[in-house]
Amino acid sequence: MPKHEFQVEMTCEGCSNAVTRVLNKLGDVQFQIDLEKKLVWIESDKDVQVLQETLQKCGKKVTYVGTV
């Protein structure tokens, strides 16, 4: 499974919890969140556009960095 890196404008634990909630709803994805670096890594076969749109549901600015 490819691993995608996203920059998400998270400022607190509440932000990272919001990211966790929206990603858990996707199902069949594994992810890691680095709040300090404002990065989210997602392992998934889903399309990058789907992953980005899902992350944006948490209300934060999301930028796709690339495949790790």
Secondary structure as a PSIPRED ss2 file (coil, helix, strand):
# PSIPRED VFORMAT (PSIPRED V4.0)

   1 M C   1.000  0.000  0.000
   2 P C   1.000  0.000  0.000
   3 K E   0.000  0.000  1.000
   4 H E   0.000  0.000  1.000
   5 E E   0.000  0.000  1.000
   6 F E   0.000  0.000  1.000
   7 Q E   0.000  0.000  1.000
   8 V E   0.000  0.000  1.000
   9 E C   1.000  0.000  0.000
  10 M C   1.000  0.000  0.000
  11 T C   1.000  0.000  0.000
  12 C C   1.000  0.000  0.000
  13 E H   0.000  1.000  0.000
  14 G H   0.000  1.000  0.000
  15 C H   0.000  1.000  0.000
  16 S H   0.000  1.000  0.000
  17 N H   0.000  1.000  0.000
  18 A H   0.000  1.000  0.000
  19 V H   0.000  1.000  0.000
  20 T H   0.000  1.000  0.000
  21 R H   0.000  1.000  0.000
  22 V H   0.000  1.000  0.000
  23 L H   0.000  1.000  0.000
  24 N H   0.000  1.000  0.000
  25 K H   0.000  1.000  0.000
  26 L H   0.000  1.000  0.000
  27 G C   1.000  0.000  0.000
  28 D C   1.000  0.000  0.000
  29 V C   1.000  0.000  0.000
  30 Q E   0.000  0.000  1.000
  31 F E   0.000  0.000  1.000
  32 Q E   0.000  0.000  1.000
  33 I E   0.000  0.000  1.000
  34 D E   0.000  0.000  1.000
  35 L C   1.000  0.000  0.000
  36 E C   1.000  0.000  0.000
  37 K C   1.000  0.000  0.000
  38 K C   1.000  0.000  0.000
  39 L E   0.000  0.000  1.000
  40 V E   0.000  0.000  1.000
  41 W E   0.000  0.000  1.000
  42 I E   0.000  0.000  1.000
  43 E E   0.000  0.000  1.000
  44 S C   1.000  0.000  0.000
  45 D C   1.000  0.000  0.000
  46 K C   1.000  0.000  0.000
  47 D C   1.000  0.000  0.000
  48 V H   0.000  1.000  0.000
  49 Q H   0.000  1.000  0.000
  50 V H   0.000  1.000  0.000
  51 L H   0.000  1.000  0.000
  52 Q H   0.000  1.000  0.000
  53 E H   0.000  1.000  0.000
  54 T H   0.000  1.000  0.000
  55 L H   0.000  1.000  0.000
  56 Q H   0.000  1.000  0.000
  57 K C   1.000  0.000  0.000
  58 C C   1.000  0.000  0.000
  59 G C   1.000  0.000  0.000
  60 K C   1.000  0.000  0.000
  61 K C   1.000  0.000  0.000
  62 V E   0.000  0.000  1.000
  63 T E   0.000  0.000  1.000
  64 Y E   0.000  0.000  1.000
  65 V E   0.000  0.000  1.000
  66 G E   0.000  0.000  1.000
  67 T E   0.000  0.000  1.000
  68 V C   1.000  0.000  0.000
